[in-house]
Amino acid sequence: MSIEDLSSSISGNVEAAEQLAAGINASREQANQLHGQLMSLAAESVAAQLNVCAEELQKAIGQVQGLKVQLEQARTQAEAAKTA
C-alpha cells in the first residue's frame, strides 16, 4: 500500500459521504413536501411528525458534512506525508 493508495481510498470515502448527504437531503425534501400536503389537508398531527422527521434529517446532513470535512483533512495529511 502506498500513500497514493491511501489518498485514493480517502477520496472514495469523501465521495461516498457526498452521495449519502445527497440521499438524505432528497429524503428531507420528500418529508417537507408531505408536510405541506398534509397541512393543506388539515392533518396537523401527522404533518408535525413529518416536520420533526425533516429536522432530524437536516441534523444528519450536518453530521455527514462534518464527516466529509474530517475525511478531507485526513486526505490532506496523507498528501502532506508524501513530501515529508
C-alpha positions, 0 to 999 in steps of 0.5 A: 500500500502506498500513500497514493493508495491511501489518498485514493481510498480517502477520496472514495470515502469523501465521495461516498459521504457526498452521495449519502448527504445527497440521499438524505437531503432528497429524503428531507425534501420528500418529508417537507413536501408531505408536510405541506400536503398534509397541512393543506389537508388539515392533518396537523398531527401527522404533518408535525411528525413529518416536520420533526422527521425533516429536522432530524434529517437536516441534523444528519446532513450536518453530521455527514458534512462534518464527516466529509470535512474530517475525511478531507483533512485526513486526505490532506495529511496523507498528501502532506506525508508524501513530501515529508 
